[in-house]
Amino acid sequence: MDWLGKIGALLALALTSFGVLGCGGVVIDHAKEEALIEENLEKSVGQKVSSVECPSGVDVKKGKTFECTVKLQGGKQETVTIKILNSDADTEITNVQSAAGK
């Protein structure tokens, strides 16, 4: 089964990215989010992740989504959509899409 075929198992995967206080309130800790995504994707799909890049400064707001870029070993790149589940900064992966031309 290919990478995108295994995504069904990830859709219900909940991650916890403890929020940190920023200038305007609580924001997602992007470094922790990146580490959690890498760890969970490697376990779930069995492919080595080279890097994960998530935006910094994402406000914790229930229902808000943001995207992270995942680079797999071998050069393939994916875009992962993350949804914030609650004010505790719990998140889940809601979509993984191959980056066009990568």
RAURTA-V442008 format. One record per pair of residues at least 4 apart in sequence whose C-alpha atoms are under 7 Angstrom apart, sorted by sequence separation. I is the first residue (numbers start at 1). J is the second residue. D is the distance in whole Angstrom. If there is no record, write none. Layout:
i:j:d
I:J:D
I:J:D
This chain:
i:j:d
1:5:6
2:6:6
3:7:7
7:11:6
21:25:5
22:26:6
29:33:6
30:34:6
31:35:6
32:36:6
33:37:6
34:38:6
35:39:6
36:40:6
37:41:6
38:42:6
39:43:6
40:44:6
41:45:6
42:46:5
71:75:6
72:76:5
85:89:7
86:90:6
1:6:7
21:26:4
22:27:6
42:47:5
71:76:6
72:77:6
84:89:6
85:90:5
20:26:5
21:27:6
42:48:6
71:77:4
84:90:6
85:91:5
19:26:6
20:27:5
42:49:6
70:77:6
71:78:6
84:91:4
19:27:5
20:28:6
70:78:5
83:91:5
84:92:7
19:28:5
20:29:6
69:78:6
70:79:6
82:91:6
83:92:5
18:28:7
19:29:5
69:79:5
70:80:7
82:92:6
83:93:6
17:28:6
18:29:6
38:49:6
68:79:6
69:80:6
82:93:5
83:94:6
17:29:6
67:79:6
68:80:5
81:93:6
82:94:6
54:67:7
55:68:7
67:80:6
68:81:6
80:93:7
81:94:6
38:52:7
54:68:4
67:81:4
81:95:5
17:32:6
53:68:5
54:69:7
66:81:6
67:82:6
80:95:6
81:96:6
17:33:5
52:68:7
53:69:5
65:81:7
66:82:5
80:96:5
52:69:6
53:70:7
65:82:5
66:83:7
79:96:6
80:97:7
34:52:5
52:70:5
65:83:4
78:96:6
79:97:5
34:53:6
51:70:6
52:71:6
64:83:6
65:84:6
78:97:6
79:98:6
34:54:6
51:71:5
63:83:6
64:84:5
78:98:4
79:99:6
15:36:7
50:71:5
63:84:5
77:98:6
78:99:5
49:71:6
50:72:5
62:84:5
63:85:6
77:99:6
49:72:4
50:73:5
61:84:7
62:85:5
30:54:6
48:72:6
49:73:6
60:84:7
62:86:5
30:55:6
48:73:6
61:86:7
62:87:6
77:102:6
30:56:6
61:87:6
76:102:6
60:87:6
28:57:7
60:89:6
27:57:6
28:58:5
27:58:5
28:59:6
27:59:4
28:60:6
26:59:6
27:60:5
26:60:6
6:45:6
3:45:7
28:89:7
18:88:7
19:89:6
18:89:6
17:89:6
16:89:6
17:90:6
16:90:4
17:91:7
15:90:6
16:91:6
14:90:7
15:91:5
14:91:6
15:92:6
14:92:4
13:92:6
12:92:7
13:93:6
11:93:5
10:93:6
11:94:5
11:95:7
7:96:7
